[in-house]
């Protein structure tokens, strides 16, 4: 029998996809008439690593309208332009616990509860540069294309259908404008938002977009920085608490990944620092989330340990080797890997007691790949912490030939 040399991650995705096909409940969205024409049996999934390597199965190349999956990316663009404080004056950060199209406005400020519900997304789009709907949409479209790493089309039939049936969204826009939180007229904001939701993507596009968030804002396929690290982190935080509407709490427990769904059948999910996932299946549950998409992501998280809050095995010690001079006065610690706060704490806690009075501690960073900001501060403070104390004087030497302590 010939050996199957296909992508092993693809084999895993094939299995997840096959298991999800048994879910035949749910129905395609029909409150936007054009969406009712979607093939209910279409099913695709893609995963893209932070190294830009794609893995796909099923209908991962089939185009569909992005709908509400656009919300976190438009929000990220606004955060990148204006910062969290300025944007938060117009839209909040708290879960609404209500359906996506509910009137969820803060009683005191008039702000929508978060940018993942329709009211908040319309306000977010209204904040983007441009005086007209076309100008605002051009900013959104260019941003989405940078996230996806390619040019993206628009389904004009879906846009026309949304515009013809979007009175509830217009009502939300007028409410936020009356509260002083909308950044444009209601007509400009909703027209731009309807076009934003009508952008065409694939599951592979969504996976690349999610991987761009996972890398801290750099598209791993094109190498382009799309948004700042802060904007990526803030966006993923809001996705974690609000991305799956009034099912967000259940999602956080059962899947545990920042995510966003859309009534076009897509779901985008992020494993920060590792990969992005995009799924596509038009059958929706009562909350507007893809039934099979949720099933696939629940299975991946459950069976492969992807929940971001899961306990991890104790990592490899950051201390690769210890040596002492013949007279015992110098201790050399060869450090390794990526050093973050916990690794720095381990290094300092374990090594400080080993150094003799009037001895020298050498921390060798030659095999260290990166050092986080908190760890850098701890290491740089070490000479002062271990300096003259009563009758002890320990000399600390930071051997850093590659300059990893300067990277952050």
C-alpha positions as CSV (number, residue, x, y, z in Angstrom):
1,X,0.0,0.0,0.0
2,X,1.5,3.4,-1.0
3,X,2.3,5.7,1.9
4,X,0.0,8.8,2.1
5,X,2.4,11.7,2.1
6,X,-0.3,14.4,2.2
7,X,-0.2,17.2,4.7
8,X,-0.8,15.6,8.1
9,X,-2.6,18.7,9.3
10,X,-4.9,18.5,6.2
11,X,-5.7,14.9,7.3
12,X,-6.7,16.2,10.7
13,X,-8.9,18.8,9.2
14,X,-10.4,16.2,6.8
15,X,-11.5,14.2,9.9
16,X,-12.9,17.2,11.7
17,X,-14.8,18.2,8.6
18,X,-16.2,14.7,8.0
19,X,-17.4,14.5,11.6
20,X,-19.2,17.8,11.3
21,X,-21.2,16.7,8.3
22,X,-23.5,14.7,10.5
23,X,-24.9,18.0,11.9
24,X,-27.9,18.7,9.6
25,X,-29.7,21.0,12.0
26,X,-29.9,24.8,11.4
27,X,-30.9,26.8,8.3
28,X,-29.3,29.4,6.0
29,X,-30.0,33.0,6.9
30,X,-33.1,34.3,5.1
31,X,-33.8,37.7,6.7
32,X,-31.4,39.0,4.1
33,X,-33.2,37.5,1.0
34,X,-30.0,37.0,-1.1
35,X,-28.4,34.9,1.7
36,X,-31.2,32.4,1.4
37,X,-29.6,31.3,-1.9
38,X,-26.5,29.8,-0.2
39,X,-25.8,26.1,-0.5
40,X,-26.6,24.7,2.9
41,X,-24.3,21.8,2.5
42,X,-21.1,23.8,1.6
43,X,-18.4,23.0,4.2
44,X,-14.8,24.2,4.4
45,X,-12.1,24.8,6.9
46,X,-8.6,26.3,6.7
47,X,-5.8,26.8,9.2
48,X,-2.8,29.1,8.7
49,X,0.2,29.1,11.0
50,X,2.0,32.2,12.1
51,X,4.7,31.2,9.7
52,X,2.2,31.6,6.9
53,X,1.7,28.0,6.0
54,X,-1.9,27.1,4.9
55,X,-3.7,23.8,5.5
56,X,-7.2,23.4,4.0
57,X,-10.0,20.9,3.6
58,X,-13.4,20.8,1.9
59,X,-14.8,24.0,0.4
60,X,-12.1,26.3,1.8
61,X,-11.9,28.1,-1.5
62,X,-15.6,28.9,-2.0
63,X,-16.4,32.6,-1.7
64,X,-19.1,33.9,0.6
65,X,-19.9,37.2,2.1
66,X,-18.0,38.1,5.2
67,X,-20.9,39.6,7.1
68,X,-20.3,40.1,10.8
69,X,-16.9,38.4,10.6
70,X,-15.8,41.8,9.3
71,X,-16.5,43.4,12.7
72,X,-13.3,42.6,14.6
73,X,-11.1,43.6,11.6
74,X,-12.9,47.0,11.2
75,X,-12.6,47.5,14.9
76,X,-8.9,46.7,14.7
77,X,-8.4,49.3,12.0
78,X,-10.2,51.9,14.1
79,X,-8.0,51.0,17.1
80,X,-4.9,51.2,15.1
81,X,-5.9,54.7,13.8
82,X,-7.2,56.2,17.0
83,X,-6.3,54.1,20.0
84,X,-8.4,52.3,22.6
85,X,-9.3,55.3,24.7
86,X,-10.7,57.4,21.7
87,X,-12.6,54.4,20.2
88,X,-14.0,53.5,23.6
89,X,-15.7,56.9,23.9
90,X,-18.0,55.7,21.1
91,X,-18.3,51.9,21.7
92,X,-17.9,49.9,24.8
93,X,-16.1,46.7,25.7
94,X,-18.6,44.6,27.6
95,X,-20.6,41.5,26.5
96,X,-24.2,42.4,25.9
97,X,-25.7,39.0,26.5
98,X,-28.2,39.8,23.8
99,X,-28.8,38.9,20.1
100,X,-26.5,40.5,17.5
101,X,-29.2,43.0,16.3
102,X,-30.5,44.0,19.8
103,X,-30.7,47.6,21.0
104,X,-27.8,47.2,23.4
105,X,-26.8,50.8,24.4
106,X,-25.3,51.9,27.7
107,X,-28.0,53.8,29.6
108,X,-25.5,56.4,30.9
109,X,-23.4,57.1,27.8
110,X,-25.5,55.9,24.9
111,X,-22.6,53.8,23.6
112,X,-23.3,50.4,22.1
113,X,-22.1,47.7,24.5
114,X,-19.4,46.3,22.3
115,X,-18.2,46.4,18.6
116,X,-19.2,42.8,17.9
117,X,-23.0,43.5,17.9
118,X,-24.6,45.4,15.0
119,X,-25.0,48.7,16.8
120,X,-21.3,48.7,17.9
121,X,-20.1,47.7,14.4
122,X,-22.0,50.4,12.7
123,X,-20.5,53.0,15.1
124,X,-17.1,51.5,14.5
125,X,-17.4,51.9,10.7
126,X,-18.7,55.4,11.2
127,X,-15.5,56.4,12.9
128,X,-13.2,55.4,10.0
129,X,-11.8,58.2,7.8
130,X,-14.0,59.6,5.0
131,X,-16.9,61.9,4.6
132,X,-19.0,59.6,2.4
133,X,-20.0,56.0,2.6
134,X,-17.8,55.2,-0.4
135,X,-14.8,56.8,1.3
136,X,-15.3,54.9,4.5
137,X,-15.9,51.6,2.7
138,X,-12.7,52.1,0.8
139,X,-10.8,52.3,4.1
140,X,-12.5,49.1,5.3
141,X,-12.0,47.2,2.1
142,X,-8.3,48.2,1.8
143,X,-7.8,47.1,5.4
144,X,-9.6,43.7,4.9
145,X,-7.5,43.1,1.8
146,X,-4.3,43.7,3.8
147,X,-5.5,41.3,6.5
148,X,-6.3,38.7,3.8
149,X,-3.3,39.4,1.6
150,X,-5.2,39.7,-1.6
151,X,-7.8,41.8,-3.4
152,X,-11.4,41.1,-2.3
153,X,-14.6,41.5,-4.3
154,X,-18.0,42.6,-3.3
155,X,-21.3,40.7,-3.8
156,X,-23.4,43.6,-5.2
157,X,-26.6,41.5,-5.1
158,X,-26.1,40.8,-1.3
159,X,-25.3,44.5,-0.8
160,X,-28.5,45.5,-2.6
161,X,-30.5,43.0,-0.5
162,X,-29.0,44.2,2.7
163,X,-29.7,47.8,1.8
164,X,-33.3,47.0,0.9
165,X,-34.0,45.2,4.2
166,X,-31.7,47.0,6.6
167,X,-34.2,49.2,8.4
168,X,-33.4,47.7,11.8
169,X,-29.7,48.6,11.3
170,X,-30.7,52.1,10.2
171,X,-32.8,52.4,13.4
172,X,-29.7,51.4,15.5
173,X,-27.6,54.0,13.6
174,X,-30.2,56.7,14.3
175,X,-30.3,55.8,18.0
176,X,-26.5,56.0,18.3
177,X,-26.5,59.3,16.5
178,X,-29.1,60.7,18.8
179,X,-26.9,59.6,21.7
180,X,-23.9,61.4,20.2
181,X,-21.8,58.3,19.6
182,X,-22.1,57.8,15.8
183,X,-19.2,59.3,13.9
184,X,-21.2,60.3,10.7
185,X,-24.8,60.5,9.5
186,X,-26.9,57.3,9.9
187,X,-27.1,56.9,6.1
188,X,-23.4,57.1,5.6
189,X,-22.6,54.7,8.4
190,X,-25.1,52.0,7.4
191,X,-24.4,52.2,3.7
192,X,-20.7,51.7,4.4
193,X,-21.5,48.9,6.8
194,X,-23.8,47.1,4.4
195,X,-21.0,47.1,1.8
196,X,-18.5,46.0,4.4
197,X,-20.7,43.0,5.2
198,X,-20.9,42.2,1.4
199,X,-17.2,41.7,0.9
200,X,-16.4,38.2,-0.5
201,X,-14.0,36.0,1.3
202,X,-13.1,32.3,1.6
203,X,-12.3,30.1,4.7
204,X,-8.7,30.4,3.6
205,X,-8.9,34.2,3.7
206,X,-10.4,34.1,7.2
207,X,-7.6,31.9,8.4
208,X,-5.0,34.3,7.1
209,X,-6.8,37.2,8.6
210,X,-7.0,35.4,11.9
211,X,-3.3,34.5,11.7
212,X,-2.5,38.2,11.2
213,X,-4.1,38.8,14.6
214,X,-2.3,35.8,16.0
215,X,1.1,37.3,15.0
216,X,0.3,40.6,16.7
217,X,-0.7,42.4,13.5
218,X,1.7,41.1,10.9
219,X,0.3,39.2,7.9
220,X,2.3,36.0,8.0
221,X,1.8,35.4,4.3
222,X,2.8,38.8,2.9
223,X,5.0,39.9,5.8
224,X,3.2,43.3,5.9
225,X,2.4,44.8,9.3
226,X,-1.3,45.5,9.1
227,X,-2.0,46.9,12.6
228,X,-0.1,47.5,15.7
229,X,0.5,44.8,18.4
230,X,-1.7,46.8,20.8
231,X,-4.6,46.9,18.3
232,X,-4.3,43.1,17.7
233,X,-4.3,42.4,21.4
234,X,-7.2,44.6,22.2
235,X,-9.2,43.2,19.3
236,X,-8.6,39.6,20.4
237,X,-9.6,40.5,23.9
238,X,-13.0,41.8,22.7
239,X,-13.5,38.8,20.5
240,X,-12.9,36.5,23.4
241,X,-15.7,38.1,25.5
242,X,-18.1,39.2,22.8
243,X,-17.4,37.5,19.5
244,X,-20.1,34.8,19.5
245,X,-23.0,37.1,20.6
246,X,-25.2,35.7,23.4
247,X,-23.4,32.4,23.1
248,X,-20.0,33.9,24.0
249,X,-19.9,32.5,27.5
250,X,-20.6,29.0,26.3
251,X,-18.1,29.4,23.5
252,X,-15.3,30.5,25.9
253,X,-15.9,27.5,28.1
254,X,-16.2,24.9,25.3
255,X,-13.8,26.3,22.7
256,X,-11.7,28.9,24.5
257,X,-10.4,30.8,21.5
258,X,-11.0,34.4,20.4
259,X,-13.6,34.2,17.6
260,X,-16.2,35.9,15.5
261,X,-19.1,34.4,13.5
262,X,-21.2,35.8,10.7
263,X,-24.5,35.0,9.2
264,X,-22.9,34.2,5.8
265,X,-21.7,31.0,7.5
266,X,-18.1,32.0,8.4
267,X,-16.3,31.8,11.7
268,X,-12.8,33.1,12.4
269,X,-10.9,31.9,15.4
270,X,-7.4,32.7,16.7
271,X,-4.9,30.8,18.8
272,X,-2.6,33.8,19.7
273,X,1.0,33.3,18.8
274,X,0.2,30.1,16.9
275,X,-2.4,30.1,14.1
276,X,-5.7,31.3,12.7
277,X,-8.6,29.2,11.6
278,X,-11.4,30.0,9.2
279,X,-14.5,27.8,8.7
280,X,-17.5,28.0,6.3
281,X,-20.9,26.4,6.6
282,X,-24.1,28.3,6.0
283,X,-26.4,26.4,8.3
284,X,-27.0,28.7,11.3
285,X,-28.3,28.1,14.8
286,X,-30.9,30.4,16.4
287,X,-28.1,32.8,17.6
288,X,-26.8,33.2,14.0
289,X,-23.7,31.0,14.5
290,X,-22.7,28.4,12.0
291,X,-23.8,25.0,13.4
292,X,-21.1,23.0,11.6
293,X,-18.5,25.7,12.2
294,X,-19.1,25.6,15.9
295,X,-19.0,21.8,15.8
296,X,-15.6,21.8,14.0
297,X,-14.0,24.3,16.4
298,X,-15.4,22.5,19.5
299,X,-13.9,19.3,18.2
300,X,-10.5,20.8,17.4
301,X,-10.3,22.5,20.9
302,X,-11.5,19.4,22.8
303,X,-9.5,16.8,21.0
304,X,-6.3,18.7,20.4
305,X,-5.9,20.9,23.5
306,X,-6.4,24.2,21.8
307,X,-8.3,26.0,24.6
308,X,-6.2,29.0,25.5
309,X,-6.9,28.6,29.2
310,X,-5.9,24.9,29.3
311,X,-3.1,23.9,31.7
312,X,0.1,23.3,29.9
313,X,2.9,20.9,30.7
314,X,5.8,22.5,32.6
315,X,8.0,24.1,30.0
316,X,11.6,23.3,29.4
317,X,13.8,25.1,32.0
318,X,15.2,28.4,30.7
319,X,18.5,27.4,32.3
320,X,20.3,25.3,29.7
321,X,23.5,24.7,31.6
322,X,25.3,25.7,34.8
323,X,29.1,25.8,35.3
324,X,31.4,27.1,38.0
325,X,35.0,28.3,37.9
326,X,37.6,26.1,39.7
327,X,37.7,28.5,42.6
328,X,34.0,28.6,42.8
329,X,33.8,32.3,42.6
330,X,32.1,32.6,39.2
331,X,28.8,30.9,38.2
332,X,27.9,30.9,34.6
333,X,24.3,30.2,33.5
334,X,23.7,29.5,29.8
335,X,20.1,30.6,29.2
336,X,18.0,29.4,26.3
337,X,14.7,29.9,24.4
338,X,12.2,32.6,24.7
339,X,12.3,34.3,28.1
340,X,9.1,35.9,29.4
341,X,8.2,36.9,32.9
342,X,7.8,33.4,34.3
343,X,11.2,32.3,32.8
344,X,13.0,35.3,34.2
345,X,11.5,34.7,37.7
346,X,12.7,31.1,37.6
347,X,16.2,32.2,36.5
348,X,16.5,34.7,39.3
349,X,14.9,32.6,42.0
350,X,17.1,29.5,41.3
351,X,20.4,31.3,40.6
352,X,20.6,34.0,43.3
353,X,21.2,31.5,46.2
354,X,23.9,29.7,44.3
355,X,26.3,32.7,44.0
356,X,28.9,33.0,46.8
357,X,29.7,36.1,48.7
358,X,31.9,38.4,46.6
359,X,31.3,36.1,43.6
360,X,30.3,36.7,40.0
361,X,27.1,35.6,38.3
362,X,27.3,35.5,34.5
363,X,24.0,35.2,32.6
364,X,24.8,34.1,29.1
365,X,22.1,35.0,26.6
366,X,23.9,33.5,23.5
367,X,21.2,30.8,23.0
368,X,18.2,33.0,23.9
369,X,15.9,33.8,20.9
370,X,13.9,36.7,22.5
371,X,13.3,38.4,25.8
372,X,9.9,39.9,26.8
373,X,9.7,43.5,28.1
374,X,9.0,42.4,31.7
375,X,11.8,39.9,31.7
376,X,14.2,42.5,30.2
377,X,13.4,44.9,33.0
378,X,14.0,42.1,35.6
379,X,17.3,41.1,34.1
380,X,18.5,44.7,33.8
381,X,17.6,45.4,37.4
382,X,19.5,42.4,38.6
383,X,22.9,44.1,39.2
384,X,21.2,46.5,41.6
385,X,19.2,43.8,43.3
386,X,22.3,41.6,43.9
387,X,24.8,44.4,44.6
388,X,26.2,45.4,48.0
389,X,23.9,44.0,50.7
390,X,25.4,44.1,54.2
391,X,28.6,42.1,53.8
392,X,27.9,40.6,50.4
393,X,28.9,42.0,47.0
394,X,27.8,40.0,44.0
395,X,28.9,41.1,40.6
396,X,26.4,40.4,37.8
397,X,27.5,40.1,34.2
398,X,24.9,40.0,31.4
399,X,26.6,38.4,28.4
400,X,24.4,39.3,25.5
401,X,26.3,39.1,22.2
402,X,23.2,39.1,20.0
403,X,21.6,42.1,21.7
404,X,18.4,40.2,22.6
405,X,17.9,42.4,25.7
406,X,17.6,45.4,23.3
407,X,15.0,43.8,21.0
408,X,12.0,45.1,23.0
